[in-house]
Amino acid sequence: MTFFLVAVGGGLGATLRYAIICLFERWKKPFFYATFIVNTAGSFVMGISLAYSVAYPQWWLFISIGLLGGLTTFSTFAFDIVRLQKQRDLPALVIYTLFTLFVAMIAIAFGYYLAS
């Protein structure tokens, strides 16, 4: 059952991430906006999930490992940084990198605080 929960959550998370990427492309937004949104939202939901992980371990597996594992993406974040470097867009590269890391940490702490 555990593997099933993780697999279903992961499939849903990956599908949701792809839908968000398509939406941002349709809106003609810079490629890294979608990654920023999914990672920030994922960090916030992870904070909430962590607060309930002991009381609801099965839901934690589904949400944190599965859904958020499929939704959020460090590798795409790293790839976006490389793309910005190749485009020689140093201001966007620095702002995106620092802002993503800062906001993700705040989001997870805020989610945990709200749920606690």
N, C-alpha and C positions, 0 to 999 in steps of 0.2 A: 504494500500500500504506500509506503514511504516513497519509493521510486516513482510510482504513478503520480503522486502529488507534485513532486519536483518536475516531472516530465510535462504534465499538463500546465503547470504554472510557467515553466520555461517556454513552452510553445505559445502560450497567451502573451507573455512578455515580449518575445521576439516579434510576434505579429503586431502588437501594439507599437513597438518601436518602429517597425517598417511603415505602419500607417502614419505615424507622426512625421517621419522623414518625408514621405510622399506629400503630406499636407504642407510642410514647409517648402518643399520644392515647387508645389503648385502656387504658393504665395510668393515665390521668387525671392526667398530669404537666403542669406548666406548659408553655406552648407553646415557650418558649425552651430548654428542656432538650435537645430533639432537635437543634436548631441547634448548641448548645454541643458535644454529643457528636460530631456529624459533622465539625465544624470542628477539634476537638481531635484526633480520630483521623486526620483528613486531614492535619493538620500533622505528626503523628508519621510517617505513611507517606511524606509528602513528604520528610522528613529522610532516611529510608532510601533513597528513590528517588534523591535527589540524590547520595548516596554512590556509587550504581551507574550514574549517568547516562552517564558517559564509556565505561564498559565495555559497557553494554547500551543503546545509544541508542534502539533500537526499543521496548524495554520501558519506557523512560523516557517516550516519547511516549504509549504506551498507559496507563501508570499515572498519571503526573503531569499531563499535559495532558488526557487523556481521562477516566479513572476519577475522579481527584481533582477535575478541573474540573467534572464532573457531580455529584459527591458533596458537596463543600464549597460554601459559599455566603456570600459577603460581603454580598450584597444582602439575604438573609434576616436576617442578623445586624443590618444597619442597620434593616430593617423591624421586627424585634423590639424594638429600642431605641425606635423611634417608638411602637410599641404600648404599651410600658411607660410612656413619657412621657404618652401619652394617658390611661392608667389612673391616672396620678399616683402611680405606685409608685416613688418616687425611690430608696429603698434597693435594691430589686431592679435598677433601671436602672443604678445606679453599680456594684454588685457584679458584675452580669452583664457589663457592658462591660469593666471592668478585669480581672476574672477571665478572661474569654475571651481578651483580648489577651495577658495574662501567660502563661496556660497554653498557648496556641498557640505562643508563642515558645519556651517550655521544651520543648514536645513536638517541635517540628521539630529543635531542637538535640539533644535526647535521641535521636531517631530517627537523626540523622546520626552522632552519636557511637557508637551501638550498631553501626551498619553499617560504620563506618570501621575 
